[in-house]
């Protein structure tokens, strides 16, 4: 039976028609950029900008001429300094009032540009050649300087490690901005103050001077009153109008449009890619309107809202010229590096303890495994495996004791897990100061205790991220990281279909019925809690190798809440969850954060709105979970 209303169908048709128009216009615009028509539009805008600038320069030249004439007349009349100043001031005021009423209207159809057009094109070619040569020479100089500063780079990294924060907002927070999370990826800054122009650059600069002189002659042919002094003053403006390093069609259009555009077609050409993006978004909206009821039934309102918000962020990223492919690549990396921590929530929900907000127990086990790896000098894949095995053993022992505790406090799991999660972090803040690790890589150079931030260089940094990784344009596919995520999900899927896994899920769904059928409820709850804790240990090791650092003290305190947020966004409830909820939730949660914060910073620059958005998203989903505690699942 067709449940779609007439209004739904009408809205679908209208939205789809608008999307088709936008996409068609966008395709035309993108194609037109590389055509002769598109180049002619930019050329006309460039000429208009130059003639307008020359006209303003002519007005200024007239004022200067009036001032100089008044000065000479006052001197010829034998006036003193005060008389000359008064005459100059009066002449300047009169001249500026006269030229202010002169309007500059540039009509390329009535202006003879036969000499100006080739002069501008030659100047453009000369500036481009100089820009390309400058980029190449500066890159070579920077590479040379980098090769000579390994000790400085090490010192800079040491300073970062020693000055790292130790509070809950430190970089181990999974919802930090991408720039902060990937700090270790940034190239070290190179001091370019010692760079000297090469012979090739000087030769091309001389060519630019020659072409500028020819351009000045052409401009004076159009505006004879334009003096050489005025043109020399206007040179930086003229050169910036013609070419700037890193120019694209969009940047040229935006710079020149202040002086006049070539009409609607030029606007479509400039915003062609944005029109395509909006058209695709409207198409998705149209489909969502047409299938609103089935989508709501399958996804639920929360996931629909988050998905729409994610799509909105994608559209805004394109509109504001952010690299969408780079942001999506970062989203995939962040999803994969966080997915095991989110997966750790699954056995806890399935066994009946609900959201395991005591996940920091497992995280501490994983951190201890990583510390032992560095202490004993393991590196590469053996070091990574050693950290996982050691962390899992510690987490298994702690997890079993944790499961026994939860069995004794049935019905208060949410409160107990929250308390345990916070308590273990507070206790470990003391332990990190007392544990007898001896490696210089782990301990503070002065005083007692372990560093707050520990680099994984020389251990297992990016061991998964770099394995079989490849690039598709600016999109990097972390093959090894995705394969490990898939392996963990597959193993969890196999376990959930084993006899023990089915029994554990039966306990989570209906403990009284499970007990009546002979299943040991307490035993299944301990198994689920232990498995959740072990996955927490594996998750933090995977997260750390991708991040490039381990962070101790209070850094992991919020991770249980954030993992719970992600799985709830994916469609899980506090009583039922599936692996699909883990994958969808990790992607949506990290995608919204990865795209939302850069977009927010563009919308409101130099503000803390991105941090506000981070807090609203993560804590808002937890609030939603608490309101739904005890509710059913959507499947």
PLY file of the C-alpha trace (Angstrom):
ply
format ascii 1.0
element vertex 635
property float x
property float y
property float z
element edge 634
property int vertex1
property int vertex2
end_header
0.00 0.00 0.00
1.34 3.44 -1.00
1.61 5.50 2.17
3.04 8.60 0.52
0.88 11.70 0.70
0.20 14.04 -2.20
2.23 16.78 -0.52
5.23 14.45 -0.30
5.06 13.74 -4.01
4.72 17.44 -4.88
7.65 18.36 -2.63
9.73 15.58 -4.17
9.03 16.81 -7.72
9.77 20.45 -6.86
13.01 19.62 -5.03
14.17 17.26 -7.77
13.44 19.83 -10.48
15.40 22.49 -8.58
18.26 20.00 -8.11
18.37 19.22 -11.84
18.50 22.92 -12.70
21.30 23.56 -10.19
23.35 20.56 -11.30
22.94 21.47 -14.98
23.99 25.05 -14.27
26.91 23.87 -12.17
28.16 21.49 -14.86
27.95 24.30 -17.41
29.89 26.59 -15.07
32.66 24.08 -14.36
33.10 23.31 -18.06
32.98 27.00 -18.96
35.95 27.78 -16.69
38.40 26.06 -19.03
36.76 27.32 -22.22
37.64 30.41 -24.23
34.44 32.02 -22.96
35.48 31.58 -19.33
38.96 32.95 -19.97
37.45 35.91 -21.82
35.22 36.68 -18.82
38.24 36.82 -16.52
40.14 38.90 -19.07
37.29 41.42 -19.29
37.06 41.61 -15.49
40.82 42.12 -15.30
40.72 44.94 -17.84
37.80 46.56 -16.01
39.70 46.40 -12.73
42.87 47.86 -14.28
41.02 50.69 -16.02
39.10 51.50 -12.84
42.35 51.54 -10.87
43.96 53.71 -13.56
40.99 56.07 -13.38
41.40 56.38 -9.62
45.10 56.99 -10.18
44.26 59.66 -12.75
42.07 61.44 -10.22
44.89 61.34 -7.69
47.34 62.58 -10.33
45.06 65.55 -11.07
44.96 66.42 -7.38
48.75 66.22 -7.13
49.10 68.39 -10.22
46.77 71.07 -8.74
48.73 70.97 -5.45
52.07 71.37 -7.24
50.72 74.22 -9.37
49.42 76.04 -6.27
52.76 75.55 -4.51
54.71 76.99 -7.45
52.31 79.93 -7.80
52.64 80.81 -4.12
56.42 80.65 -4.32
56.45 82.82 -7.46
54.32 85.39 -5.63
56.98 85.56 -2.90
54.84 84.03 -0.17
56.29 82.57 3.00
55.88 79.08 4.38
52.50 79.88 5.93
51.17 81.36 2.66
52.44 78.33 0.70
50.78 75.90 3.15
47.49 77.80 2.96
47.61 77.89 -0.85
48.39 74.17 -1.03
45.60 73.27 1.43
43.06 75.37 -0.46
44.12 73.93 -3.81
43.96 70.35 -2.48
40.50 70.88 -0.99
39.20 72.39 -4.22
40.79 69.70 -6.39
39.49 66.81 -4.27
35.99 68.30 -4.27
36.16 68.53 -8.06
37.46 64.99 -8.71
35.09 63.51 -6.14
32.22 64.33 -8.46
33.93 62.57 -11.35
32.44 59.11 -11.80
34.56 56.38 -13.36
32.49 54.21 -15.65
34.48 51.67 -17.61
32.82 50.42 -20.78
35.10 48.06 -22.64
33.04 48.54 -25.80
33.92 52.25 -25.95
37.56 52.03 -24.75
40.35 51.24 -27.18
42.07 48.25 -25.55
43.96 47.07 -28.63
47.32 47.90 -27.02
46.24 47.16 -23.46
45.10 43.55 -23.97
48.42 42.12 -25.22
50.32 44.15 -22.61
48.19 42.64 -19.82
48.59 39.12 -21.22
52.37 39.47 -21.42
52.50 40.88 -17.89
50.35 37.95 -16.67
52.64 35.40 -18.33
55.74 37.03 -16.86
54.28 37.13 -13.35
53.19 33.49 -13.58
56.68 32.41 -14.67
58.21 34.33 -11.76
55.69 32.81 -9.34
56.43 29.24 -10.49
60.18 29.81 -10.23
59.83 31.40 -6.79
57.77 28.44 -5.53
60.36 25.97 -6.81
63.34 27.86 -5.37
61.68 28.41 -1.98
60.72 24.72 -1.81
64.32 23.72 -2.58
65.61 26.12 0.09
63.11 24.80 2.66
64.12 21.20 1.89
67.77 22.12 2.30
67.09 23.81 5.63
65.07 20.82 6.87
67.95 18.49 6.08
70.21 20.63 8.24
67.96 20.84 11.31
67.33 17.30 12.71
68.51 18.29 16.17
66.22 21.33 16.23
63.25 19.19 15.28
64.00 16.73 18.06
64.28 19.58 20.53
60.95 20.98 19.39
59.26 17.58 19.83
60.82 17.29 23.29
59.41 20.68 24.22
55.92 19.63 23.07
56.09 16.45 25.14
57.27 18.21 28.28
54.74 21.04 28.04
51.73 18.85 27.18
48.66 19.37 29.37
47.63 16.74 31.85
43.97 17.63 32.29
40.85 16.13 30.75
41.01 18.49 27.78
44.41 17.18 26.69
44.97 15.88 23.20
43.99 12.33 24.03
40.36 13.48 24.03
38.83 11.78 21.02
36.84 14.85 20.08
39.67 17.35 19.82
39.92 19.27 16.56
41.67 17.58 13.67
44.47 20.15 13.68
45.22 19.40 17.34
44.87 15.64 16.92
47.24 15.52 13.96
49.81 17.92 15.44
52.57 15.43 14.98
51.84 15.30 11.25
52.72 18.95 10.66
55.95 19.82 8.93
58.41 21.69 11.17
58.52 25.41 10.44
61.42 26.58 8.32
62.91 30.04 8.79
62.76 31.61 5.32
64.35 34.89 6.40
67.70 33.77 4.97
66.26 33.00 1.53
67.88 35.03 -1.25
66.45 35.38 -4.73
68.21 33.12 -7.23
69.64 34.18 -10.58
66.66 32.67 -12.34
64.28 34.68 -10.14
66.24 37.89 -10.77
66.16 37.30 -14.51
62.40 36.71 -14.48
61.92 39.73 -12.19
63.68 41.86 -14.81
61.26 40.52 -17.41
58.35 41.52 -15.14
59.80 45.05 -14.86
60.04 45.23 -18.63
56.46 44.06 -19.12
55.21 46.46 -16.43
56.81 49.37 -18.27
55.02 48.29 -21.45
51.75 47.98 -19.51
52.22 51.50 -18.11
52.60 52.84 -21.66
49.37 51.08 -22.65
47.51 52.47 -19.60
48.77 55.99 -20.33
47.47 55.57 -23.85
44.00 55.08 -22.38
44.42 57.63 -19.53
46.99 60.26 -20.70
46.75 62.22 -17.45
48.15 59.22 -15.52
51.69 60.14 -14.46
54.69 57.85 -14.15
54.80 58.59 -10.40
51.16 57.58 -9.99
51.74 54.36 -11.92
54.75 53.48 -9.78
52.63 54.08 -6.68
49.89 51.88 -8.11
52.29 49.10 -9.14
51.59 46.75 -6.18
47.83 47.11 -6.78
48.18 46.53 -10.53
50.40 43.47 -10.07
48.04 41.97 -7.49
45.07 42.49 -9.80
46.79 40.67 -12.65
48.29 37.72 -10.75
48.90 36.36 -7.26
50.74 33.18 -6.35
48.38 30.25 -5.92
45.70 31.83 -8.10
42.70 29.77 -9.15
39.66 30.75 -11.17
37.76 31.35 -7.93
40.41 33.55 -6.29
40.82 35.65 -9.43
37.06 36.10 -9.76
36.67 37.04 -6.09
39.50 39.58 -6.32
38.31 41.18 -9.55
34.57 41.11 -8.86
34.91 44.18 -6.61
35.50 46.20 -9.79
32.57 44.72 -11.72
31.46 41.33 -13.04
30.64 40.01 -16.47
27.04 39.17 -15.53
25.02 36.12 -14.52
26.99 33.70 -16.69
30.23 34.68 -14.95
28.57 34.10 -11.56
27.45 30.61 -12.63
30.98 29.92 -13.87
32.50 31.00 -10.57
30.12 29.01 -8.36
29.66 25.99 -10.64
31.05 23.44 -8.18
28.96 24.94 -5.37
25.83 24.68 -7.52
26.56 21.01 -8.19
27.05 20.38 -4.47
23.79 22.10 -3.55
22.02 20.24 -6.37
23.27 16.87 -5.12
22.21 17.82 -1.60
18.74 18.78 -2.83
18.51 15.45 -4.64
19.25 13.63 -1.39
16.71 15.80 0.42
14.13 15.00 -2.26
14.74 11.27 -1.84
14.51 11.61 1.94
11.19 13.46 1.58
9.82 10.78 -0.74
10.89 7.92 1.55
10.48 9.79 4.83
8.39 7.18 6.63
10.53 4.12 5.76
13.72 6.04 6.59
12.38 7.19 9.94
11.30 3.65 10.74
14.66 2.16 9.73
16.98 4.84 11.13
15.04 6.59 13.84
14.80 10.31 14.40
18.22 10.82 16.08
20.19 9.18 13.26
18.14 11.05 10.66
18.94 14.37 12.34
22.66 13.58 12.66
22.82 12.31 9.05
21.15 15.49 7.75
23.53 17.60 9.82
26.50 15.67 8.41
25.28 16.27 4.85
24.82 19.96 5.67
28.43 20.15 6.89
29.61 18.54 3.63
27.72 21.14 1.59
29.04 24.04 3.68
32.60 22.68 3.44
32.38 22.82 -0.35
30.73 26.25 -0.36
33.44 27.70 1.90
36.22 26.15 -0.21
37.36 23.69 2.45
38.90 20.51 1.08
35.98 18.07 1.39
38.07 15.09 0.25
40.69 15.84 2.92
38.02 16.24 5.59
36.35 12.98 4.55
39.75 11.26 4.57
40.31 12.52 8.12
36.82 11.30 9.00
37.63 7.78 7.81
40.91 7.75 9.77
39.22 9.02 12.92
36.35 6.55 12.52
38.75 3.61 12.20
41.03 4.68 15.05
38.05 5.15 17.39
35.97 2.19 16.20
37.49 -0.44 18.53
36.76 1.76 21.55
33.17 2.09 20.33
33.06 -1.67 19.68
33.98 -2.18 23.34
30.51 -0.91 24.24
28.86 -3.77 22.34
29.48 -6.76 24.67
28.58 -4.63 27.70
25.18 -3.79 26.21
24.62 -7.34 24.99
25.37 -8.93 28.36
23.01 -6.61 30.21
25.25 -4.16 32.06
24.30 -1.37 29.62
26.70 1.37 28.58
30.11 0.47 29.98
31.18 3.92 31.16
33.93 2.15 33.12
35.82 1.71 29.83
38.87 3.57 31.28
39.66 0.31 33.14
40.47 -1.35 29.83
42.13 1.80 28.51
44.52 1.81 31.45
45.39 -1.83 30.69
46.17 -0.90 27.10
48.30 2.04 28.20
50.27 -0.25 30.51
50.85 -2.62 27.60
52.15 0.26 25.50
54.43 1.43 28.31
55.92 -2.04 28.67
56.52 -2.17 24.93
58.60 1.03 25.14
60.29 -0.03 28.39
61.51 -3.32 26.90
62.55 -1.73 23.60
60.11 -3.48 21.24
59.28 -1.77 17.96
57.32 -2.24 14.74
54.77 -5.02 14.39
56.29 -7.15 17.22
56.02 -4.15 19.53
52.42 -3.51 18.51
51.48 -7.17 19.10
53.36 -7.22 22.42
51.44 -4.12 23.58
48.12 -5.72 22.61
48.84 -9.07 24.26
50.14 -7.46 27.46
47.29 -4.95 27.58
44.69 -7.67 27.01
46.09 -9.83 29.81
45.94 -6.93 32.26
42.48 -5.91 31.04
41.18 -9.50 31.33
42.19 -9.76 34.98
40.77 -6.35 35.83
37.66 -6.99 33.74
36.78 -10.17 35.61
37.01 -8.41 38.96
34.98 -5.54 37.50
32.32 -8.01 36.34
32.08 -9.55 39.82
31.56 -6.05 41.25
28.76 -5.30 38.79
27.06 -8.60 39.63
26.92 -7.55 43.26
25.37 -4.19 42.33
22.74 -5.17 39.77
20.34 -2.41 38.87
22.87 0.38 39.51
25.22 -0.34 36.63
25.08 3.18 35.12
26.14 4.82 38.38
28.72 2.17 39.23
30.40 2.19 35.81
30.58 6.00 35.85
32.11 5.97 39.32
34.59 3.23 38.39
35.64 5.07 35.22
36.39 8.29 37.05
37.96 6.58 40.06
40.46 4.49 38.10
41.71 7.60 36.28
42.19 9.43 39.58
44.03 6.46 41.09
46.26 6.09 38.04
47.27 9.76 38.31
49.08 8.65 41.47
50.28 5.38 39.95
51.91 7.10 36.95
54.11 8.94 39.46
55.12 5.78 41.34
55.42 2.96 38.79
59.08 1.83 38.46
59.60 2.36 34.72
63.22 3.23 33.92
63.27 4.17 30.24
64.30 7.76 29.55
61.58 7.88 26.89
58.96 7.42 29.61
60.20 9.39 32.60
60.45 13.12 33.14
64.03 14.35 32.70
63.76 16.02 36.13
61.68 14.81 39.04
59.69 11.61 39.43
56.99 9.92 37.42
56.08 9.33 33.81
55.61 12.03 31.20
52.14 13.21 30.35
52.70 12.67 26.62
54.76 9.83 25.18
55.76 9.67 21.55
55.47 6.32 19.79
58.26 7.05 17.32
60.56 4.03 17.37
57.78 1.87 18.81
54.63 1.27 16.74
53.58 4.70 15.49
51.29 4.43 12.42
52.00 0.71 12.14
48.42 0.17 10.92
47.83 3.52 9.21
50.81 3.11 6.86
50.23 -0.57 6.04
49.12 -0.78 2.36
47.89 2.84 2.54
47.31 4.60 -0.78
46.04 7.96 -2.01
43.16 8.77 -4.32
43.80 12.43 -4.99
43.79 14.11 -1.59
41.89 11.19 -0.03
44.18 8.84 1.89
42.92 5.30 2.44
44.40 3.81 5.67
44.11 0.23 4.46
45.78 -1.43 7.44
43.69 0.50 9.94
40.46 -0.36 8.13
41.45 -4.03 7.84
42.17 -4.25 11.56
38.83 -2.59 12.33
37.09 -5.08 10.03
38.94 -7.99 11.67
37.85 -6.95 15.18
34.25 -6.48 14.03
34.32 -9.87 12.29
35.68 -11.62 15.38
33.01 -9.98 17.51
30.38 -11.05 14.97
31.65 -14.65 15.15
31.59 -14.58 18.94
28.03 -13.23 19.00
26.95 -16.28 16.96
28.77 -18.79 19.12
27.00 -20.70 21.88
28.47 -18.41 24.54
27.64 -15.28 22.54
24.03 -16.31 22.03
23.71 -17.12 25.73
25.22 -13.76 26.66
22.73 -11.92 24.43
19.88 -13.92 25.92
20.94 -12.72 29.37
20.98 -9.14 28.14
17.56 -9.41 26.51
15.74 -11.24 29.31
17.82 -12.37 32.32
14.90 -14.14 34.03
14.10 -16.23 30.96
17.79 -16.99 30.44
18.15 -18.13 34.05
15.06 -20.31 33.68
16.68 -22.07 30.71
19.78 -22.92 32.73
22.09 -20.10 31.65
24.31 -18.65 34.37
23.42 -14.97 34.29
26.31 -13.89 36.49
28.83 -15.82 34.40
27.58 -14.30 31.14
27.69 -10.81 32.62
31.30 -11.38 33.72
32.22 -12.63 30.22
30.60 -9.59 28.58
32.23 -7.16 31.00
35.65 -8.79 30.58
35.36 -8.77 26.80
34.35 -5.10 26.86
37.37 -4.27 29.02
39.72 -6.21 26.72
38.39 -4.40 23.66
39.00 -1.13 25.51
42.66 -2.10 25.90
42.98 -3.02 22.21
41.11 0.14 21.24
43.44 2.53 23.03
46.51 0.87 21.49
45.00 1.19 18.00
44.00 4.77 18.76
47.46 5.66 20.07
49.35 4.17 17.12
47.20 6.24 14.78
47.51 9.38 16.89
51.27 8.89 17.25
51.32 9.50 21.01
50.12 7.99 24.26
48.79 10.31 26.93
48.49 9.43 30.61
47.00 11.01 33.71
43.45 12.44 33.21
43.51 12.37 29.39
41.39 9.15 28.99
38.73 10.25 31.49
36.03 11.15 28.94
36.61 8.26 26.54
33.89 6.05 27.96
31.30 8.78 27.46
32.45 9.50 23.92
32.39 5.82 22.90
28.87 5.59 24.37
27.84 8.68 22.37
29.06 7.14 19.12
27.26 3.81 19.49
24.04 5.60 20.45
24.26 7.82 17.39
24.60 4.60 15.38
21.16 3.50 16.55
21.90 1.38 19.60
19.97 1.64 22.84
21.08 0.90 26.37
19.58 -2.58 26.04
20.37 -3.65 22.48
23.20 -3.04 20.01
24.68 -4.48 16.83
27.99 -4.14 14.99
26.31 -1.97 12.35
25.50 0.51 15.12
29.22 0.66 15.95
30.34 1.42 12.39
27.55 3.88 11.59
27.89 5.62 14.93
31.68 5.97 14.78
31.46 7.41 11.26
28.67 9.88 12.02
30.15 11.01 15.33
33.65 11.58 13.96
32.30 12.93 10.67
30.20 15.60 12.35
33.12 16.64 14.56
35.69 16.57 11.75
33.57 18.66 9.39
31.65 20.69 11.94
34.56 22.38 13.67
36.38 23.69 10.54
33.06 24.92 9.13
32.21 26.61 12.44
35.60 28.31 12.49
34.99 29.64 8.97
31.50 30.86 9.83
32.62 32.58 13.04
36.41 33.11 12.83
38.47 33.69 15.96
35.78 32.29 18.23
35.23 29.26 20.44
32.08 28.14 18.61
33.79 24.93 17.41
34.54 23.94 21.01
30.95 24.75 21.94
29.73 22.54 19.09
31.99 19.71 20.27
30.56 19.87 23.78
26.97 20.09 22.54
27.33 17.10 20.22
29.10 14.72 22.60
27.22 15.62 25.78
23.92 16.08 23.95
23.95 12.47 22.76
24.69 11.27 26.30
21.71 13.28 27.51
19.57 11.62 24.84
20.81 8.20 26.03
19.85 8.95 29.61
16.35 10.01 28.58
15.97 6.74 26.67
17.41 4.51 29.38
15.21 1.51 29.78
13.55 2.09 26.40
13.37 -0.35 23.57
15.49 -0.65 20.53
14.79 0.25 17.04
16.61 -2.77 15.85
0 1
1 2
2 3
3 4
4 5
5 6
6 7
7 8
8 9
9 10
10 11
11 12
12 13
13 14
14 15
15 16
16 17
17 18
18 19
19 20
20 21
21 22
22 23
23 24
24 25
25 26
26 27
27 28
28 29
29 30
30 31
31 32
32 33
33 34
34 35
35 36
36 37
37 38
38 39
39 40
40 41
41 42
42 43
43 44
44 45
45 46
46 47
47 48
48 49
49 50
50 51
51 52
52 53
53 54
54 55
55 56
56 57
57 58
58 59
59 60
60 61
61 62
62 63
63 64
64 65
65 66
66 67
67 68
68 69
69 70
70 71
71 72
72 73
73 74
74 75
75 76
76 77
77 78
78 79
79 80
80 81
81 82
82 83
83 84
84 85
85 86
86 87
87 88
88 89
89 90
90 91
91 92
92 93
93 94
94 95
95 96
96 97
97 98
98 99
99 100
100 101
101 102
102 103
103 104
104 105
105 106
106 107
107 108
108 109
109 110
110 111
111 112
112 113
113 114
114 115
115 116
116 117
117 118
118 119
119 120
120 121
121 122
122 123
123 124
124 125
125 126
126 127
127 128
128 129
129 130
130 131
131 132
132 133
133 134
134 135
135 136
136 137
137 138
138 139
139 140
140 141
141 142
142 143
143 144
144 145
145 146
146 147
147 148
148 149
149 150
150 151
151 152
152 153
153 154
154 155
155 156
156 157
157 158
158 159
159 160
160 161
161 162
162 163
163 164
164 165
165 166
166 167
167 168
168 169
169 170
170 171
171 172
172 173
173 174
174 175
175 176
176 177
177 178
178 179
179 180
180 181
181 182
182 183
183 184
184 185
185 186
186 187
187 188
188 189
189 190
190 191
191 192
192 193
193 194
194 195
195 196
196 197
197 198
198 199
199 200
200 201
201 202
202 203
203 204
204 205
205 206
206 207
207 208
208 209
209 210
210 211
211 212
212 213
213 214
214 215
215 216
216 217
217 218
218 219
219 220
220 221
221 222
222 223
223 224
224 225
225 226
226 227
227 228
228 229
229 230
230 231
231 232
232 233
233 234
234 235
235 236
236 237
237 238
238 239
239 240
240 241
241 242
242 243
243 244
244 245
245 246
246 247
247 248
248 249
249 250
250 251
251 252
252 253
253 254
254 255
255 256
256 257
257 258
258 259
259 260
260 261
261 262
262 263
263 264
264 265
265 266
266 267
267 268
268 269
269 270
270 271
271 272
272 273
273 274
274 275
275 276
276 277
277 278
278 279
279 280
280 281
281 282
282 283
283 284
284 285
285 286
286 287
287 288
288 289
289 290
290 291
291 292
292 293
293 294
294 295
295 296
296 297
297 298
298 299
299 300
300 301
301 302
302 303
303 304
304 305
305 306
306 307
307 308
308 309
309 310
310 311
311 312
312 313
313 314
314 315
315 316
316 317
317 318
318 319
319 320
320 321
321 322
322 323
323 324
324 325
325 326
326 327
327 328
328 329
329 330
330 331
331 332
332 333
333 334
334 335
335 336
336 337
337 338
338 339
339 340
340 341
341 342
342 343
343 344
344 345
345 346
346 347
347 348
348 349
349 350
350 351
351 352
352 353
353 354
354 355
355 356
356 357
357 358
358 359
359 360
360 361
361 362
362 363
363 364
364 365
365 366
366 367
367 368
368 369
369 370
370 371
371 372
372 373
373 374
374 375
375 376
376 377
377 378
378 379
379 380
380 381
381 382
382 383
383 384
384 385
385 386
386 387
387 388
388 389
389 390
390 391
391 392
392 393
393 394
394 395
395 396
396 397
397 398
398 399
399 400
400 401
401 402
402 403
403 404
404 405
405 406
406 407
407 408
408 409
409 410
410 411
411 412
412 413
413 414
414 415
415 416
416 417
417 418
418 419
419 420
420 421
421 422
422 423
423 424
424 425
425 426
426 427
427 428
428 429
429 430
430 431
431 432
432 433
433 434
434 435
435 436
436 437
437 438
438 439
439 440
440 441
441 442
442 443
443 444
444 445
445 446
446 447
447 448
448 449
449 450
450 451
451 452
452 453
453 454
454 455
455 456
456 457
457 458
458 459
459 460
460 461
461 462
462 463
463 464
464 465
465 466
466 467
467 468
468 469
469 470
470 471
471 472
472 473
473 474
474 475
475 476
476 477
477 478
478 479
479 480
480 481
481 482
482 483
483 484
484 485
485 486
486 487
487 488
488 489
489 490
490 491
491 492
492 493
493 494
494 495
495 496
496 497
497 498
498 499
499 500
500 501
501 502
502 503
503 504
504 505
505 506
506 507
507 508
508 509
509 510
510 511
511 512
512 513
513 514
514 515
515 516
516 517
517 518
518 519
519 520
520 521
521 522
522 523
523 524
524 525
525 526
526 527
527 528
528 529
529 530
530 531
531 532
532 533
533 534
534 535
535 536
536 537
537 538
538 539
539 540
540 541
541 542
542 543
543 544
544 545
545 546
546 547
547 548
548 549
549 550
550 551
551 552
552 553
553 554
554 555
555 556
556 557
557 558
558 559
559 560
560 561
561 562
562 563
563 564
564 565
565 566
566 567
567 568
568 569
569 570
570 571
571 572
572 573
573 574
574 575
575 576
576 577
577 578
578 579
579 580
580 581
581 582
582 583
583 584
584 585
585 586
586 587
587 588
588 589
589 590
590 591
591 592
592 593
593 594
594 595
595 596
596 597
597 598
598 599
599 600
600 601
601 602
602 603
603 604
604 605
605 606
606 607
607 608
608 609
609 610
610 611
611 612
612 613
613 614
614 615
615 616
616 617
617 618
618 619
619 620
620 621
621 622
622 623
623 624
624 625
625 626
626 627
627 628
628 629
629 630
630 631
631 632
632 633
633 634
